[in-house]
Amino acid sequence: MYGEPTADGWRAWDPGRSKLGGMFELGFQTGLSGGETVLYLGAASGTTVSHVADFAGPTYAVEFAPRPARDLVEAAEPRDRLFPLLKDARTPTRYAHVVESDVDAIVQDVATRGQAEVAVRNARFLADDGRLLLAIKARSEDVTAAPEAVFESALDRLREAYEILETRRLDRFHEDHLGVVATPK
Ligand SMILES: C[S@@+](CC[C@H](N)C(=O)[O-])C[C@H]1O[C@@H](n2cnc3c(N)ncnc32)[C@H](O)[C@@H]1O
């Protein structure tokens, strides 16, 4: 889909081009092993979410920018479990009628200001034992602040709706990003 090599019908997943790929490579306990229902926030043109939909169950992909969304729709054409939604992840009420409830995982990579707020607003979709797999980009919150301070403040907001299970920097693959695994409170 993005020039990645393939073997036996499977596409290589480049952790340098995907926060979730980086989280897998670093050994995060994602809880994803196949067949899960996934809500993916910040799908862009579908690089990562296409991999997710190749092994997961129903995968709802939210993206609000029309240009990448066009490629996302193309990526969804051959994938009958991938459902693109041209929506703003800050207003989940606009897609709540489409996304089934109790999803197993929310994957979030919106790289925009208010990343924790987006995760909190979408917590309503997660099953009680579901997982949030979140990448926080420090520079999207504040280009001048120290990344650690940005991450602490985002985690404080997240804790209002989630229990944090795991955090680790993704710098080996994505500079100044924090990977977070959390579950609803
Ligand atoms: C870093 S890119 C995502 C890359 C993608 N997750 C991947 O690995 O293939 C961030 C994307 O989030 C989208 N985005 C940012 N804020 C959003 C919002 N409020 N609602 C929906 N999409 C948003 C941007 O348009 C952009 O395409």
The ligand as a Tripos MOL2 file, in Angstrom:
@<TRIPOS>MOLECULE
LIG
   27    29     1     0     0
SMALL
NO_CHARGES

@<TRIPOS>ATOM
      1 C1          0.3380   11.4360   12.4850 C.3       1 LIG1
      2 S1         -1.0230   11.4250   11.3950 S.3       1 LIG1
      3 C2         -1.6460    9.7810   11.5380 C.3       1 LIG1
      4 C3         -0.8370    8.7050   10.8800 C.3       1 LIG1
      5 C4         -1.5760    7.3880   10.9170 C.3       1 LIG1
      6 N1         -2.0580    7.0980   12.2490 N.3       1 LIG1
      7 C5         -0.7350    6.2250   10.4490 C.2       1 LIG1
      8 O1          0.0820    5.7150   11.2160 O.co2     1 LIG1
      9 O2         -0.9180    5.8050    9.3070 O.co2     1 LIG1
     10 C6         -2.2570   12.2840   12.2930 C.3       1 LIG1
     11 C7         -3.5930   12.3440   11.5580 C.3       1 LIG1
     12 O3         -4.6000   12.7130   12.5000 O.3       1 LIG1
     13 C8         -5.5310   13.5190   11.8370 C.3       1 LIG1
     14 N2         -6.2700   14.2810   12.8510 N.ar      1 LIG1
     15 C9         -5.8110   15.2650   13.6550 C.ar      1 LIG1
     16 N3         -6.7810   15.7320   14.4520 N.ar      1 LIG1
     17 C10        -7.8900   15.0140   14.1530 C.ar      1 LIG1
     18 C11        -9.2280   15.0340   14.6280 C.ar      1 LIG1
     19 N4         -9.5980   15.8830   15.5770 N.pl3     1 LIG1
     20 N5        -10.1090   14.1730   14.0920 N.ar      1 LIG1
     21 C12        -9.7310   13.3070   13.1170 C.ar      1 LIG1
     22 N6         -8.4840   13.2300   12.6120 N.ar      1 LIG1
     23 C13        -7.5730   14.0830   13.1260 C.ar      1 LIG1
     24 C14        -4.6820   14.3860   10.9110 C.3       1 LIG1
     25 O4         -5.4560   14.9230    9.8640 O.3       1 LIG1
     26 C15        -3.6350   13.3830   10.4400 C.3       1 LIG1
     27 O5         -4.0320   12.7700    9.2370 O.3       1 LIG1
@<TRIPOS>BOND
     1     1     2 1
     2     2     3 1
     3     2    10 1
     4     3     4 1
     5     4     5 1
     6     5     6 1
     7     5     7 1
     8     7     8 2
     9     7     9 1
    10    10    11 1
    11    11    12 1
    12    11    26 1
    13    12    13 1
    14    13    14 1
    15    13    24 1
    16    14    15 ar
    17    14    23 ar
    18    15    16 ar
    19    16    17 ar
    20    17    18 ar
    21    17    23 ar
    22    18    19 1
    23    18    20 ar
    24    20    21 ar
    25    21    22 ar
    26    22    23 ar
    27    24    25 1
    28    24    26 1
    29    26    27 1
@<TRIPOS>SUBSTRUCTURE
     1 LIG1         1 GROUP 0 **** ****
